[in-house]
Amino acid sequence: MAKLHSRRLVDFRMGSKLSSAYLSQTVRLWRFLPWIMLGSITWWLGPIQTLAAQALVAAYPDHIRAVTDQAVIWQDGEVMPLDSGHRPTSLASVLDRPNLKDQLALVYPKGRLLTSPARNVDPGRIRYEPFFKKMYGATEDAVRQQLVAVSWLPGSSGQKLLLTRINAVDQRVAMLVQELSLLPDSMQRVVAHPAGSFHWRTIAGTNRMSAHSFGIAIDIDMAYSDYWRWHADKEEAPLAYRNRIPHEVVEMFEKHGFIWGGKWYHYDTMHFEFRPELLTPQ
């Protein structure tokens, strides 16, 4: 009886260790579930025209002629594949080696944010760099040739922001400024002193080009902003969501085609970026 009891105790302990190891492995895999699913989804959608890809035509009619089940057709005839065949298995791999389908796969939640972003879900943060270089310029000089200085809230900071004229981004921002100037002081203060616009550079800690490199992004006042890297060093680190930007400000930007980095799990609440394809009804 004593031997039987001892054997059962060993079996129980072994079972507990196996269960613990299984649970630990499951937790580690769960962190990357959105990216594993993303790889499966983009493979499954390969044979058909996705609504997300078709949104590119609606968002950029002067540049994109059509979208087939395999590629984007630019107005000059260039064919850009939607799928490179790379299957992301982690957040890092999809950020570093995305294709156009990856760029479009996550739905951006337009309007008031009701819940914190789900873990590792950053709609719009995934960028297929050849797409932006084709659209806005492949070099700093090429981008600079299209930049326009736009007056930002002349009654406050009086700064000039450099923004591209491509896709009328400069004109859209000029209209946005008029609307922001009507906000009460309690809201206007968060945008009164922007941290920057055009800057040809890579994203901090990466080799990926920033959206600021193409003259399509604006960072508002850092004093009222929150950025995930101020609280964590690694992409995989768990984050507590932080934000101090009023939703009224965000909705004004969205109205003019800009997405907000505050709707990313890896939040960047000062960051607004012209990405109308993610705001087009799908």
Secondary structure per residue as TSV (DSSP state, phi and psi in degrees):
chain	resnum	aa	ss	phi	psi
A	1	M	-	360.0	-40.0
A	2	A	H	-64.5	-41.0
A	3	K	H	-63.6	-41.6
A	4	L	H	-62.2	-42.9
A	5	H	H	-62.5	-41.9
A	6	S	H	-64.5	-41.6
A	7	R	H	-63.9	-41.7
A	8	R	H	-63.9	-36.8
A	9	L	H	-65.9	-41.0
A	10	V	H	-63.5	-45.7
A	11	D	H	-59.5	-41.7
A	12	F	H	-63.2	-44.7
A	13	R	H	-65.2	-42.1
A	14	M	H	-62.0	-41.9
A	15	G	H	-63.1	-39.0
A	16	S	H	-64.7	-41.8
A	17	K	H	-64.0	-44.0
A	18	L	H	-63.5	-42.6
A	19	S	H	-63.0	-41.8
A	20	S	H	-63.8	-43.7
A	21	A	H	-64.4	-41.4
A	22	Y	H	-62.7	-43.6
A	23	L	H	-63.6	-42.5
A	24	S	H	-61.2	-44.5
A	25	Q	H	-64.5	-39.6
A	26	T	H	-62.9	-42.0
A	27	V	H	-62.1	-42.2
A	28	R	H	-63.6	-42.2
A	29	L	H	-68.5	-34.6
A	30	W	H	-60.2	-32.5
A	31	R	T	-60.5	-30.6
A	32	F	T	-102.3	7.7
A	33	L	H	-54.5	-44.3
A	34	P	H	-56.8	-34.3
A	35	W	H	-82.9	-32.2
A	36	I	H	-64.7	-44.2
A	37	M	H	-63.8	-38.5
A	38	L	H	-59.8	-43.0
A	39	G	H	-61.9	-41.2
A	40	S	H	-67.5	-41.2
A	41	I	H	-65.6	-45.9
A	42	T	H	-67.6	-30.2
A	43	W	H	-68.9	-42.2
A	44	W	H	-67.1	-33.7
A	45	L	T	-82.0	-2.3
A	46	G	T	-49.4	-47.1
A	47	P	T	-75.6	-7.3
A	48	I	S	-123.1	161.9
A	49	Q	-	-81.9	120.5
A	50	T	-	-86.4	148.7
A	51	L	H	-62.6	-35.5
A	52	A	H	-62.3	-42.1
A	53	A	H	-67.6	-38.5
A	54	Q	H	-63.6	-25.2
A	55	A	H	-63.4	-22.7
A	56	L	H	-62.5	-38.5
A	57	V	H	-66.0	-43.4
A	58	A	H	-67.8	-34.3
A	59	A	H	-80.8	-31.4
A	60	Y	-	-130.7	58.8
A	61	P	T	-63.7	-25.9
A	62	D	T	-76.2	-12.5
A	63	H	T	-118.6	-33.8
A	64	I	E	-113.3	124.2
A	65	R	E	-83.3	-44.1
A	66	A	E	-163.0	166.8
A	67	V	E	-129.8	125.6
A	68	T	-	-99.9	-173.5
A	69	D	S	-74.7	-6.3
A	70	Q	S	-120.6	-22.8
A	71	A	E	-157.9	165.4
A	72	V	E	-97.9	132.4
A	73	I	E	-104.6	115.4
A	74	W	E	-80.0	162.0
A	75	Q	T	-61.9	-27.6
A	76	D	T	-86.3	4.7
A	77	G	S	96.5	-10.0
A	78	E	-	-64.2	137.7
A	79	V	E	-106.7	121.5
A	80	M	E	-115.4	113.8
A	81	P	E	-59.3	143.5
A	82	L	S	-77.4	-33.5
A	83	D	-	-126.6	124.3
A	84	S	-	-87.2	-11.3
A	85	G	S	93.2	-10.1
A	86	H	-	-76.0	130.0
A	87	R	-	-106.4	109.7
A	88	P	-	-66.0	137.2
A	89	T	-	-118.7	-2.6
A	90	S	S	-154.8	167.5
A	91	L	H	-61.6	-43.6
A	92	A	H	-61.4	-41.2
A	93	S	H	-68.6	-35.0
A	94	V	H	-76.3	-29.7
A	95	L	H	-73.5	-38.2
A	96	D	H	-84.2	-29.2
A	97	R	S	-134.4	59.5
A	98	P	-	-82.2	165.0
A	99	N	-	-120.0	-177.5
A	100	L	H	-65.1	-33.6
A	101	K	H	-67.2	-37.8
A	102	D	H	-61.4	-41.5
A	103	Q	H	-59.3	-30.1
A	104	L	H	-104.0	-4.8
A	105	A	H	-70.3	-33.8
A	106	L	S	-92.0	133.8
A	107	V	-	-80.8	127.6
A	108	Y	-	-84.5	127.3
A	109	P	-	-84.0	87.5
A	110	K	-	-64.6	144.5
A	111	G	S	96.7	-166.6
A	112	R	S	-65.1	132.7
A	113	L	-	-80.6	116.8
A	114	L	-	-93.7	-27.2
A	115	T	S	-136.4	160.7
A	116	S	-	-66.3	146.7
A	117	P	-	-59.0	143.4
A	118	A	-	-67.4	156.6
A	119	R	T	-57.7	129.2
A	120	N	T	64.3	17.8
A	121	V	-	-103.1	109.9
A	122	D	-	-129.9	73.9
A	123	P	T	-63.9	118.3
A	124	G	T	103.5	-16.0
A	125	R	T	-78.1	-22.3
A	126	I	-	-83.1	121.2
A	127	R	-	-129.7	128.0
A	128	Y	-	-86.9	103.4
A	129	E	H	-56.3	-40.7
A	130	P	H	-58.2	-30.5
A	131	F	H	-62.8	-46.5
A	132	F	H	-73.5	-34.4
A	133	K	H	-68.3	-37.3
A	134	K	H	-65.1	-40.9
A	135	M	H	-75.7	-45.5
A	136	Y	H	-113.9	-14.3
A	137	G	-	132.6	136.2
A	138	A	S	-88.5	-12.1
A	139	T	S	-133.3	164.7
A	140	E	H	-59.8	-42.7
A	141	D	H	-62.4	-41.4
A	142	A	H	-63.6	-40.4
A	143	V	H	-67.8	-44.0
A	144	R	H	-59.5	-33.2
A	145	Q	T	-62.6	-18.7
A	146	Q	T	-105.9	3.9
A	147	L	E	-82.4	145.5
A	148	V	E	-129.0	139.5
A	149	A	E	-85.2	117.2
A	150	V	E	-108.2	128.9
A	151	S	E	-69.6	131.5
A	152	W	E	-110.0	112.7
A	153	L	-	42.1	70.9
A	154	P	T	-53.6	-27.5
A	155	G	T	-76.4	-7.8
A	156	S	T	-119.3	-92.4
A	157	S	T	-78.3	-34.3
A	158	G	-	69.5	19.7
A	159	Q	E	-72.2	159.1
A	160	K	E	-111.9	125.7
A	161	L	E	-105.3	132.4
A	162	L	E	-86.3	119.0
A	163	L	E	-137.3	151.2
A	164	T	E	-72.5	149.0
A	165	R	-	-86.2	-13.2
A	166	I	G	-63.8	137.0
A	167	N	G	60.4	20.7
A	168	A	G	56.0	33.9
A	169	V	H	-60.7	-41.7
A	170	D	H	-60.9	-40.8
A	171	Q	H	-69.7	-37.2
A	172	R	H	-64.3	-40.0
A	173	V	H	-69.0	-36.8
A	174	A	H	-59.8	-40.7
A	175	M	H	-68.8	-38.4
A	176	L	H	-60.4	-43.1
A	177	V	H	-58.7	-41.0
A	178	Q	H	-60.1	-39.9
A	179	E	H	-73.2	-40.4
A	180	L	H	-63.1	-32.0
A	181	S	T	-67.6	-13.9
A	182	L	T	-92.1	-6.1
A	183	L	S	-69.7	152.2
A	184	P	-	-64.2	156.9
A	185	D	H	-56.3	-33.8
A	186	S	H	-63.1	-27.4
A	187	M	H	-97.8	-36.8
A	188	Q	H	-64.5	-26.5
A	189	R	T	-62.9	-27.3
A	190	V	T	-74.8	-15.4
A	191	V	T	-115.7	-1.5
A	192	A	S	-63.9	-32.8
A	193	H	S	-127.5	81.4
A	194	P	-	-63.9	149.5
A	195	A	-	-84.4	-15.5
A	196	G	B	157.4	170.7
A	197	S	S	-136.5	-103.9
A	198	F	-	-66.1	132.7
A	199	H	-	-162.6	110.3
A	200	W	-	-71.8	106.8
A	201	R	-	-164.0	168.4
A	202	T	B	-93.1	162.0
A	203	I	-	-71.7	137.8
A	204	A	T	-51.6	129.7
A	205	G	T	80.4	8.4
A	206	T	S	-139.0	176.2
A	207	N	S	-105.8	10.8
A	208	R	S	-88.0	140.1
A	209	M	B	-69.4	138.3
A	210	S	-	-76.6	151.6
A	211	A	G	-63.0	-23.4
A	212	H	G	-63.7	-24.4
A	213	S	G	-63.5	-22.6
A	214	F	G	-104.9	6.3
A	215	G	T	69.8	30.3
A	216	I	-	-121.4	10.0
A	217	A	E	-130.3	148.7
A	218	I	E	-131.6	132.4
A	219	D	E	-104.8	124.5
A	220	I	-	-85.2	-170.4
A	221	D	-	-56.8	120.6
A	222	M	G	-65.7	-25.0
A	223	A	G	-64.4	-21.5
A	224	Y	G	-113.9	14.5
A	225	S	-	-111.8	164.4
A	226	D	-	-133.6	142.6
A	227	Y	B	-138.8	131.6
A	228	W	G	-59.5	-32.7
A	229	R	G	-68.6	-14.6
A	230	W	G	-75.2	-9.7
A	231	H	T	-127.5	-5.3
A	232	A	-	-154.4	152.6
A	233	D	S	-100.1	-24.7
A	234	K	S	-119.4	148.6
A	235	E	T	-58.0	-36.3
A	236	E	T	-81.4	-5.2
A	237	A	S	-67.3	141.3
A	238	P	-	-67.8	140.2
A	239	L	-	-125.9	142.7
A	240	A	-	-96.8	126.3
A	241	Y	-	-65.2	139.9
A	242	R	-	-137.0	140.3
A	243	N	-	-164.5	140.7
A	244	R	-	-130.9	11.1
A	245	I	S	-91.4	125.7
A	246	P	-	-63.0	142.4
A	247	H	H	-64.7	-24.9
A	248	E	H	-62.3	-37.8
A	249	V	H	-66.4	-45.9
A	250	V	H	-59.2	-44.4
A	251	E	H	-66.6	-29.9
A	252	M	H	-67.0	-43.4
A	253	F	H	-62.3	-44.9
A	254	E	H	-62.2	-36.1
A	255	K	H	-56.9	-30.2
A	256	H	T	-104.1	17.8
A	257	G	T	95.7	9.8
A	258	F	E	-102.6	129.8
A	259	I	E	-88.0	165.7
A	260	W	E	-121.9	132.5
A	261	G	G	-69.2	-8.7
A	262	G	G	-75.2	-5.6
A	263	K	G	-101.3	18.3
A	264	W	S	-105.4	146.9
A	265	Y	S	-59.0	-43.3
A	266	H	S	-85.4	75.4
A	267	Y	-	-63.6	143.4
A	268	D	B	-144.1	80.5
A	269	T	T	-74.6	-10.7
A	270	M	T	-82.5	-14.0
A	271	H	E	-93.9	125.7
A	272	F	E	-126.1	140.2
A	273	E	E	-142.0	131.4
A	274	F	E	-72.4	107.1
A	275	R	-	-143.8	66.3
A	276	P	G	-62.4	-21.4
A	277	E	G	-63.7	-26.1
A	278	L	G	-86.0	-9.5
A	279	L	T	-108.3	-5.4
A	280	T	S	-73.6	131.3
A	281	P	-	-54.7	131.3
A	282	Q	-	-119.3	360.0
